[in-house]
Amino acid sequence: MTTPTTEQSVPSWLIRAGIGAAAVIVAAGIATGLLALLGRPSVSLSSGQALVQVHAGGAGTSVTSVRATSGGRPVPLKRQGDGYVPVTALPQGQAVTARATVAAPGWLRWLLGSGASTTAAARTPAAAPAVRTAVSAHPGTVTVGFTRPVSIVRYQAAGGKSRVLNLTRPEASVPLTVPGRQAGGGLTVTAAPWPWEQTAARTTAVNWLSAPANGVPVAVADPAPDGTTAGLNNPVTLTFDEPVAKALGGRRPAISPPVPGTWSQPDANTLAFAPKGTGFAPGTPVTVSFGHPVTAVSGAAHGPTLTSASSSYHFTVPQPSTLRVQQILARLHYLPLNFTPARGVREPATLAAEAATLGSPLKGSFSWRWSPPGSLRGQWQPGSANVMLKGALMAFLSAAQGSSFNGYTATDSTTSQLIDAAWKPLLSAAVADKTDPHPYSYVYVSENLPESLTLWENGRTVLTSAANTGQPARPTVTGTYPVYVRFTFNYMSGHNPDGSYYHDPVYWINYFNGGDAVHGFVRGSYGSPQSLGCVELPVPTAHEAFDHLAIGDLVDVSPLPVQSRSGPPVTGTWRRRKSSWSATARSKPSPA
């Protein structure tokens, strides 16, 4: 039996609600379609030919602002093509932060949102020559390659005018003008990748060579032909215009005088010799022999100094710099001064590094370790081979050589000769930081009546005493002299002004000028000219002075009174110095 169905009625309010929901669904579907079609606003940044390039996402999206800063300061921008470039050229390698904002079309902002922003950091690109040696295939032009394409090149051939090239588009290799009648020479080059950048602040030295003629190789030689190296152990570098194997036929150059070292080949065209340790002796003329003709060319730093084709070329090792020697002696406390390198300059830490700087002083300044007497202050002259430097060198050689030190020879030597004797152990002492084992002492003798002796040590006066200098017939020579030999006891012999002979015992002797010495001698009084040229002290006082003095200490005999000291209070550690000399003389100086 079939049960009949009954049709039920639906309330009108429910029908209306259903229609509304359907409309919402349709609207949502339309919005979703618009989002899919148009896309929400988005932004990204990149750099290329422009400093800032903005990539906006979403149809109709527009850029509303682009700003850049560097180091917290704004970088004004201007529109150029599809990007933004700085109004004023920026240095290479400068950090820049850029921020861009984009927005959707106004009629869609109710749906897509008000916009989007993003920030990106970048650094302005840098470029430099990719080679240090370039070959000129055509007279008057040499092509230089760069580490990246460049838009601006600024360069100068040695002895020529500065030139600037502004390229229409960036190029990785750029032809530069050079003197057409030269076999080679030097260029200084700087460049910029983009027109909105400054060229690099530091120029690069580039050597250039003409293509070989008549089969004779051309080589950039560093050190330069007939030049002087900066240090004792500078490497010898030869950069040929063709592979080394072809230029030299598989042979290595010979270096004379020979020194220990190693050969290397940084690239196919370059051969280098690195001396070991201290390298060549100061002032040495060095010959580099090839075995067959080679045209040697100076590097870019030296200008176009050329030599004719020859089987060898020559350079010279420098003499030690007097100022550099003073810097080392001050560092080791053989001078009463400190040396402080300039900011960013470091003292060498190895023997090879010390040797590399011996021919050229470091940048820096000297300062007194203590407040010195005015008479000593006036004798300090940076870079001068004067008696203060001579005394410091004698003190160093005495400490380095011990009992084998020959003070007689040293006092007759010039300062240059003492430097020749001291340079190698001085470099070793500098590396080991082997400072002067004794205090710095200085003796001032005044011939003003009553005559007196004042001994200054490490910033303070440690002894003042009446003294006797030479009588009018045998005066004590005035001036400043370093102590060169010392004895605890000896006899002085000779003739008095009246012709009579003397053979007198003297004590605690410090010879400083020929036969003149500071020593002890028994007299009835002190404070007036009585000696035969020496500076006499009471024997106990001479003993005390002897304990404070050593080889190289300065004795200043002057008719002027001791000048007053000035400066801050002196602080430090005071030590007494003991003599290592025996009481028996080896060969005594001329009697005085």
C-alpha positions in Angstrom: 0.0 0.0 0.0 1.3 3.2 -1.0 1.5 6.1 1.5 0.8 9.5 -0.2 3.4 12.4 0.1 2.5 15.8 1.5 4.2 19.1 0.1 5.5 21.4 2.9 5.7 25.2 2.6 9.2 27.1 3.3 9.1 30.4 5.3 9.9 33.5 3.2 12.6 34.7 5.6 14.6 31.6 5.0 14.4 32.1 1.2 15.6 35.7 1.6 18.6 34.6 3.7 19.6 32.0 1.2 19.5 34.6 -1.6 21.8 36.9 0.5 24.3 34.1 1.2 24.5 33.3 -2.5 25.2 36.9 -3.3 28.0 37.0 -0.7 29.4 33.8 -2.2 29.3 35.3 -5.7 31.0 38.5 -4.4 33.7 36.5 -2.7 34.3 34.6 -5.8 34.6 37.8 -7.8 37.1 39.2 -5.3 39.1 36.0 -5.3 39.2 36.2 -9.1 40.4 39.8 -9.0 43.1 39.0 -6.5 44.2 36.1 -8.7 44.1 38.4 -11.7 45.6 41.6 -10.3 47.8 40.4 -7.4 48.4 42.2 -4.1 51.0 45.0 -4.2 54.5 43.8 -3.5 58.0 45.4 -3.8 61.6 44.2 -4.1 64.9 46.0 -4.6 68.0 45.3 -6.6 71.0 47.2 -7.8 72.5 47.1 -11.3 73.2 50.0 -13.6 71.2 52.1 -11.1 72.0 52.3 -7.4 68.4 51.3 -6.7 65.9 49.4 -8.9 62.4 48.8 -7.7 60.4 45.8 -8.8 56.7 46.2 -8.1 54.2 43.3 -8.1 50.5 43.6 -8.8 48.7 45.1 -11.7 48.5 48.9 -11.6 50.9 49.1 -8.6 52.8 52.4 -8.5 55.9 53.5 -6.6 55.1 56.1 -4.0 58.5 56.7 -2.5 62.2 55.6 -2.7 64.7 56.7 -0.1 68.3 55.9 0.6 70.6 56.5 3.5 74.3 55.9 4.3 75.8 56.1 7.7 72.6 57.5 9.0 72.6 60.4 6.5 70.2 60.7 3.6 71.5 60.0 0.1 69.5 62.2 -2.4 68.3 60.2 -5.4 67.1 61.0 -8.9 65.2 58.9 -11.4 67.2 57.6 -14.3 65.8 55.1 -16.7 64.1 52.4 -14.7 66.0 53.0 -11.6 67.4 55.6 -9.2 70.9 57.0 -9.0 72.5 59.3 -6.4 72.5 63.0 -7.2 76.1 63.3 -6.0 78.6 60.6 -6.9 79.3 58.1 -4.1 82.6 56.5 -3.1 83.2 52.9 -4.0 82.5 50.3 -1.3 80.1 52.6 0.6 77.2 50.9 2.5 73.8 52.2 1.4 70.3 51.2 2.8 67.3 51.8 0.4 63.6 51.7 1.2 60.8 51.7 -1.4 57.0 51.9 -0.9 54.4 50.9 -3.6 50.6 51.1 -3.6 47.7 49.5 -5.5 45.4 51.6 -7.7 43.1 53.8 -5.6 39.9 52.1 -6.7 41.2 48.7 -5.6 42.7 49.7 -2.3 39.6 48.7 -0.4 40.3 45.1 -1.7 44.1 44.9 -2.1 45.3 47.0 0.8 47.0 50.3 1.0 50.4 49.1 -0.2 53.8 47.5 0.7 57.3 48.6 1.7 60.6 46.8 1.7 64.2 47.7 2.8 67.4 46.4 1.3 71.1 47.0 2.1 73.8 47.2 -0.5 77.4 48.3 -1.0 78.4 50.4 -4.0 80.6 48.2 -6.3 84.3 48.6 -6.7 86.7 48.0 -9.6 90.4 48.0 -10.0 92.9 46.9 -12.7 93.0 43.1 -12.8 96.6 43.0 -14.0 99.8 44.8 -12.8 101.5 44.3 -16.2 100.0 44.9 -19.6 101.5 44.4 -23.1 101.2 47.0 -25.8 100.4 45.3 -29.1 100.3 48.6 -31.0 102.6 51.6 -30.4 100.9 54.3 -28.3 98.2 52.1 -26.8 98.0 49.5 -24.1 94.8 47.6 -23.1 94.2 47.3 -19.4 91.7 44.8 -18.0 89.7 45.4 -14.8 88.1 43.3 -12.1 84.7 44.2 -13.4 83.3 46.4 -16.3 84.0 50.1 -15.7 82.4 53.3 -16.9 85.1 55.8 -15.9 88.9 55.4 -16.1 91.3 58.0 -14.7 95.0 57.3 -15.5 98.4 58.9 -16.0 101.4 57.6 -17.8 104.7 58.3 -16.0 105.8 61.8 -16.9 102.5 62.6 -18.8 99.2 64.3 -18.1 96.3 62.9 -16.2 93.5 61.6 -18.5 89.9 60.7 -17.9 87.8 58.3 -20.1 84.0 58.4 -19.7 82.7 55.3 -21.6 79.3 55.0 -23.2 78.8 51.6 -21.6 80.8 49.6 -19.1 83.8 47.7 -20.5 86.0 45.1 -18.8 89.0 46.0 -20.9 89.9 49.6 -21.9 92.7 50.8 -24.3 94.8 53.6 -22.7 97.3 56.0 -24.3 101.0 55.5 -23.6 104.2 57.0 -25.0 104.6 55.4 -28.4 108.4 55.5 -28.6 109.2 53.7 -25.4 109.7 50.0 -24.7 107.7 50.3 -21.6 107.0 52.3 -18.5 104.4 52.9 -15.8 100.8 53.9 -15.4 98.8 54.9 -12.4 95.1 53.8 -12.9 91.9 54.2 -11.1 88.3 53.5 -12.3 84.6 53.4 -11.4 82.1 50.7 -12.4 79.2 53.2 -12.9 78.9 56.8 -13.9 77.3 57.7 -10.6 80.4 56.6 -8.6 83.7 58.2 -7.8 86.8 56.6 -9.1 88.7 54.7 -6.5 90.6 56.9 -4.0 93.8 54.7 -4.3 95.4 54.4 -7.7 97.0 51.1 -8.9 100.4 51.0 -10.4 100.3 49.1 -13.8 103.5 48.4 -15.7 103.3 48.3 -19.5 105.6 46.7 -22.0 105.8 46.9 -25.8 105.5 43.7 -27.6 109.0 42.1 -28.1 111.1 43.3 -30.9 113.8 41.2 -32.6 113.1 38.4 -30.2 114.5 40.3 -27.2 112.3 39.8 -24.1 111.2 42.8 -22.1 110.9 42.6 -18.3 109.6 44.9 -15.6 112.2 44.7 -12.9 111.5 45.5 -9.2 113.8 46.8 -7.7 114.1 49.1 -10.7 117.3 49.1 -12.9 119.9 51.3 -11.2 117.4 51.9 -8.4 117.6 51.4 -4.6 115.5 49.0 -2.6 113.4 50.1 0.4 114.9 47.4 2.7 117.7 44.9 2.9 115.5 41.9 2.0 113.1 43.2 -0.6 112.1 40.5 -3.1 113.4 40.7 -6.7 110.4 40.4 -9.1 110.7 40.1 -12.9 107.6 40.3 -15.0 108.2 39.4 -18.6 106.1 40.3 -21.7 106.0 36.6 -22.5 106.0 33.3 -20.5 109.1 33.0 -18.3 110.0 29.6 -19.9 110.2 31.3 -23.3 111.9 34.5 -22.1 114.6 32.7 -20.2 114.8 29.3 -21.9 114.2 27.4 -18.7 117.0 29.1 -16.8 116.8 31.1 -13.6 118.7 34.4 -13.3 121.8 34.5 -11.2 122.0 37.0 -8.3 125.3 38.4 -7.1 126.4 38.6 -4.4 124.5 35.4 -3.6 122.3 35.3 -0.5 120.0 32.6 0.8 116.5 32.8 -0.6 113.8 31.0 -2.6 112.6 31.4 -6.2 108.9 31.2 -7.1 106.7 31.7 -10.1 103.4 33.5 -9.2 102.2 33.3 -12.8 103.4 32.2 -16.2 105.0 35.6 -16.9 106.4 36.4 -13.4 109.5 35.2 -11.6 110.3 36.2 -8.0 113.2 35.8 -5.6 112.7 36.2 -1.9 115.8 36.6 0.2 115.7 34.9 3.6 116.4 36.6 7.0 118.2 39.9 6.7 118.9 39.6 3.0 121.7 41.7 1.6 124.2 43.7 3.6 123.5 47.5 3.7 124.9 49.4 0.7 125.5 46.3 -1.4 125.4 46.7 -5.2 123.4 43.7 -6.6 123.6 42.3 -10.1 120.9 40.1 -11.7 122.2 38.2 -14.7 120.0 36.6 -17.3 122.5 34.8 -19.5 121.2 36.5 -22.7 120.0 40.0 -23.6 116.8 41.3 -21.9 115.4 44.8 -21.9 114.8 45.7 -18.2 112.1 48.3 -17.5 111.4 50.1 -14.3 108.0 49.6 -12.6 105.2 52.0 -12.6 106.2 53.5 -9.3 109.5 54.7 -10.7 108.6 56.1 -14.1 109.8 55.0 -17.6 113.5 54.4 -16.7 114.7 52.0 -19.4 117.9 50.1 -20.0 119.2 48.9 -23.3 119.1 45.1 -23.9 121.7 43.6 -21.7 122.5 40.2 -20.1 122.2 41.8 -16.6 120.9 44.7 -14.7 121.8 46.3 -11.3 120.3 47.8 -8.2 121.6 48.9 -4.8 120.6 47.9 -1.3 120.1 51.0 0.9 122.3 52.1 3.8 120.5 52.0 7.1 118.3 55.0 7.9 119.8 56.9 10.8 116.3 57.8 11.9 115.2 54.1 11.8 118.3 53.1 13.9 117.4 55.8 16.4 113.8 54.4 16.6 115.1 50.9 17.4 117.6 52.2 20.0 114.9 54.2 21.7 112.6 51.2 21.7 115.4 49.2 23.4 116.1 52.0 25.9 119.6 52.8 24.7 118.4 56.4 24.2 116.6 58.4 26.9 113.5 58.6 24.6 110.5 56.5 23.6 109.5 56.0 20.1 105.7 55.7 19.4 104.6 54.5 15.9 101.9 56.5 14.3 98.3 55.2 14.4 98.0 52.2 12.2 101.8 51.6 12.1 103.2 48.6 13.8 106.7 47.8 14.9 108.1 44.8 12.9 107.7 41.5 14.8 110.1 39.3 12.8 113.8 39.6 11.7 112.7 39.7 8.0 110.3 42.6 8.8 112.9 44.5 10.7 115.3 44.1 7.8 112.7 45.4 5.4 112.3 48.6 7.4 116.0 49.3 8.1 116.4 51.5 5.1 113.3 53.6 5.7 112.0 54.9 9.1 108.5 54.3 10.4 106.1 57.1 10.8 105.8 58.1 14.5 107.1 60.4 17.1 109.7 60.5 19.9 109.1 61.6 23.5 111.4 61.9 26.5 111.2 59.0 29.0 112.1 61.5 31.7 112.5 65.2 32.0 116.2 65.6 30.9 118.7 68.3 31.8 118.6 71.1 29.3 122.2 70.4 28.2 121.2 66.8 27.2 117.8 67.9 25.7 119.6 70.3 23.3 121.8 67.4 21.9 118.9 65.3 20.7 118.4 65.6 16.9 116.1 63.0 15.2 117.8 61.7 12.1 121.2 63.2 13.0 124.3 61.0 13.3 125.5 63.0 16.4 127.3 62.1 19.6 124.1 61.0 21.4 123.5 58.3 18.7 127.2 57.4 18.8 127.1 56.8 22.6 123.9 54.7 22.2 125.5 52.5 19.5 128.6 52.1 21.7 126.4 51.1 24.6 124.6 48.6 22.5 127.7 47.1 21.0 129.2 46.8 24.5 126.2 44.9 25.7 126.0 42.7 22.6 129.7 41.9 22.4 130.6 41.8 26.1 134.3 41.5 26.8 135.2 41.3 23.1 134.0 44.9 22.6 136.9 47.2 21.6 136.2 50.6 22.9 139.3 52.1 21.5 138.2 51.2 18.0 134.7 52.3 18.6 135.6 55.7 19.8 137.7 56.3 16.7 134.9 55.1 14.4 132.3 57.3 12.8 128.7 56.8 13.6 128.2 55.2 10.1 130.9 52.7 10.9 129.3 51.9 14.2 125.9 51.4 12.4 127.7 49.0 10.0 129.0 47.0 13.0 125.7 47.1 14.9 122.9 46.7 12.3 122.6 42.9 12.3 122.7 42.3 16.1 120.5 45.4 16.5 117.8 43.8 14.4 118.0 40.6 16.4 117.8 42.5 19.7 114.8 44.4 18.4 112.9 41.1 17.5 113.8 39.7 20.9 112.9 43.0 22.7 116.3 42.8 24.4 116.5 46.1 26.1 119.5 47.9 27.6 120.3 46.1 30.9 121.6 49.4 32.5 120.1 52.7 33.3 120.7 55.7 31.1 123.4 57.9 32.7 124.7 61.3 31.7 127.6 63.3 33.2 127.8 67.1 33.1 131.0 68.8 34.1 131.0 72.6 34.7 134.3 74.5 34.5 132.8 77.5 36.2 134.4 78.0 39.6 133.9 76.1 41.8 134.2 73.3 39.2 131.7 70.5 39.7 130.4 67.2 38.3 126.7 66.3 38.2 125.6 62.7 37.3 122.0 62.2 36.0 120.5 58.8 35.8 117.1 57.7 34.6 115.5 61.1 35.2 117.1 62.2 38.5 120.3 63.6 39.8 122.1 60.9 41.7 125.5 62.5 42.3 126.9 66.1 42.6 130.5 66.7 43.6 133.3 69.2 43.4 135.7 68.3 40.6 139.0 69.3 39.1 139.5 69.8 35.4 142.7 70.5 33.4 145.1 73.3 34.4 145.7 76.0 31.8 148.7 74.3 30.4 146.8 71.0 29.9 143.1 72.0 29.7 140.2 69.5 29.5 138.8 69.7 26.0 135.2 70.9 26.2 132.4 69.0 24.4 130.4 65.8 24.7 132.0 62.4 24.4 130.9 58.8 25.1 132.8 56.7 27.7 134.8 54.1 25.7 136.9 52.2 28.2 136.8 51.7 32.0 139.2 50.4 34.7 138.8 50.0 38.4 142.5 50.9 38.9 145.5 51.8 36.7 148.6 53.9 36.5 148.8 57.1 34.4 152.2 58.0 33.2 153.7 60.9 31.3 155.3 64.3 31.7 154.2 67.3 33.6 154.1 70.8 31.9 157.6 71.4 33.5 159.0 68.3 31.9 159.1 66.1 35.0 157.9 62.5 34.7 154.9 61.2 36.6 153.6 57.7 37.2 150.5 58.1 39.4 147.9 55.6 40.7 144.3 56.4 39.7 141.1 54.8 40.6 137.6 54.1 39.1 138.5 55.3 35.7 136.1 56.2 32.8 137.9 57.3 29.7 135.8 59.5 27.4 138.1 61.6 25.1 141.6 60.2 24.3 143.5 60.3 27.6 140.9 62.3 29.4 138.9 60.4 32.0 136.6 60.8 34.9 138.5 59.1 37.8 139.4 59.3 41.4 142.7 60.9 42.5 143.9 62.1 45.8 144.2 65.9 46.0 144.2 68.4 48.8 141.2 70.2 47.4 138.6 69.9 44.6 136.8 72.5 42.6 139.5 74.2 40.5 141.7 73.4 37.5 144.5 71.1 38.7 144.6 68.0 36.5 146.5 67.3 33.3 143.2 67.1 31.3 141.2 64.6 33.3 138.1 65.2 35.5 139.3 64.3 39.0 137.0 63.4 41.9 137.6 62.3 45.5 138.3 58.5 45.4 135.1 57.5 47.2 133.0 59.8 45.0 134.7 58.4 41.9 133.8 54.9 43.1 130.2 55.9 43.4 130.2 57.5 39.9 131.9 54.4 38.5 129.0 52.3 39.7 126.5 54.4 37.8 128.4 54.6 34.5 129.0 52.3 31.6 130.4 52.2 28.0 128.5 54.7 25.8 127.4 57.1 28.6 128.0 60.7 27.7 130.4 63.0 29.5 129.6 66.7 28.7 132.4 69.1 29.6 131.1 72.7 29.4 132.1 76.1 30.7 128.4 76.8 31.2 126.5 76.0 34.5 124.1 73.2 34.7 120.8 74.2 33.1 117.7 73.8 35.2 115.5 70.8 34.5 111.9 71.2 33.5 108.9 68.9 33.1 106.7 66.7 35.1 107.8 64.8 38.2 110.1 61.9 37.4 109.0 58.3 38.2 110.8 55.1 37.6 112.9 52.3 39.0 116.5 53.1 39.9 119.2 50.5 39.7 122.9 50.7 40.3 125.3 49.6 37.6 128.2 47.3 38.3 131.4 47.2 36.2 132.6 44.0 34.5 136.0 45.4 33.8 139.1 44.0 35.5 141.6 46.1 37.4 144.3 45.5 34.8 144.5 47.6 31.7 144.9 46.0 28.3 146.6 49.0 26.6 146.0 52.3 28.3 145.2 55.5 26.5 147.5 58.4 26.2 148.4 59.7 29.7 146.4 62.6 31.1 
